[in-house]
Amino acid sequence: MSNLDSQEALALDGQALLRSMDGSATAIRESRAAAGDVAITFPAEEVRNAVLCGMGGSAIAGDIVASALNERFLKPFAVVRDYYLPGWVGEHTLVIVSSYSGTTEETLTCTLEATERRSLVVGISSGGKIAGEYANQGIPVVPVPRGLQPRAALLRMLPPVVVILQRMGVIADSDPDLDEAQRIVAAGVKALRPEVRTTENPAKQLARELHGFVPLIWGSEVSAAVARRWKTQINENVEVPAFWGELPEVDHNEIVGFQGMGGLGPLLKVVGLTDTRQHRQVQRRFELTGELIRDSVAGVLTISPEGGTPLARALDLVLLGDYTALYMALLRDVDPGPVEIIESLKSRLATSPFGRAADRG
């Protein structure tokens, strides 16, 4: 589809993922309120450390919070993408189980393990076993509206993480960060929504820049988790390969591989997600690394966010990446909604003799 400004392009979006983006700022406001209203039965004084258990879009919320609110953390916090909890998780650990569907088998297995260890568990979910069976057992669960693709629910899943961590004393007061993030996201929607023509729409322009290429997204500090989000959104929505990396680590290994790009080089475009407030040497690394690899790839792009707080800048980049991926899908004549290969994998896991962890958890 060559014309992103046409109604025919929007018609490809069978699940109206682009239209759902209009409610992004509302999602932040409503999910904050929902998390504040949930009764948590254990006192904050009991919490010594915290983990968030999740996969995919439900886990990236924890990653973004960990990086964007890094300086506000008062107690240790980690994100777990696995079937197992770390050995140090115990009775004084706040365990946030984050699963949009409430049926993610890795997260359910961790939930079972957390209850067995008598950890302090709080859920974030729209349904499934977390909002059903575990809520009925007395575990506090922040409700999330149903009917969304999990990856489209990030702004429903992320604010509750901030609110819960703040209520439990894991992070200092972060309400101003959420206020600024909500403002920036509202402004971003106005600038990137489908009604804004390509000549004035940065997301449509970037989608055209990346169309037909393999994107490699680099981030650092606040933008590192966002780079991962961009990669996964392109994978799921556009149905093409995409990769991500984190500076300065890239400069200690990955950069060498560009000398042997061969036939991959002309297919690869690098996107650097920078931040004007990142470490000065990191900014220099983005610039110098881009110069060193420029002749080995099809292009090197650099993007900087708006926003007065790290969380606002992170979500400004998230919004740009989400819109860009959706527009890239339309350029490929792909409906960005279905993820049939993931559903096929889940179905096969559920019928295998070793694939019933979700039922046990």
Phi, psi and omega in degrees: 000112188276335186251099181287350180268002184267157175292332179297324178295314181296330181295340178290338183277082189297331180258011176054043179295324178295315180297325181294338179294338179303330183268020186298314180292322177297322179299319179297312182297313184291321182287329173299313181297318181297319180291327179287335183275342183289132179281119176255120192276345180255148183283152180298331182297340180285339188275124177252333178203174186210150171226154169244126178255127180185174177225157174056225182297335178286331179276327184297335176301316178295320179297316181294317178298318182299321182276317185287329181251024185310316185285349181265353183288134179253341181222158182299145181214139179219157175251131182247117173248080187190177174274347189237144173274151174299155182297334183281351178290126183210209187293337182254019178260127170282118180248109176268115178262113188246108179215113182302313182285332186080009183235006182296119191294323179297316181292322178294323177296318176295325179297315178300315181295321180296320179292324178294329178273002181060037176287169181267096192260136172227136181253156170227115187194160176263348184174215178064203184290330181291309181280352180256272186299314183289323175297321179293337177277358177104003177285127177296133180229124174282120182283140178236138180303142180277173171091007180257157165290137182308320181290341178270002184255013186304316183283356168269332185269330187284311181304320176300328177299314180298313183296315180297314180298323179291315180298328182267009174075016180279328175232157177285175182310119182239015178301318178299327179295317178292323178300312181293322178298318179297320179295315181294319180295319178299318178293322180295320178300317180298327183275337191244352185295162187303331182292342178276120187292160186304322183298340182238007187246105183301327181290319177294320179296318180292322177301319178293323178298323186266347183300126179088000180242165173265114182279138170241114186258127177247137174225178177199146179053243182301325186269359182296311179295328179293322177301319177297319177300314179302313181302314183288326178294321178292318177303308188281319184278322186264340181063046176224161176293147172204154184221163180218158177209169185231125173272145010275358184304322180307323184283357179255001180198299189301325184302328181295326182296341180290345178288341180243035184298322181056228183290345180285330185308309182294347180265349191257132170237132182261133177242118178263119177266099185261174179213124185299343182255013178282171180306138184303321180291329177295318177299318178296323179296318176303313183294311184289321179297318177301319179296319185290330183259355190304322182282352183261352184228174182282342180176156176230120181246149178232134183229136177238146184268171171257160174131145183270351178231157179303320180295319178297318180292322177298314182286334173297317177291322177302313182299315179299316180295320180296313178296317182300315180298319179295319178292325176298321178299316180295324177296332178269004185060038181249133170286117186286355185283300187295145174227067190298325183292327176291317179296323178296318179297315179300319180297318180291322178296322183292335182259001179271155182296340180252012186251027183248027179297323181298323179292327181280337187259000000 
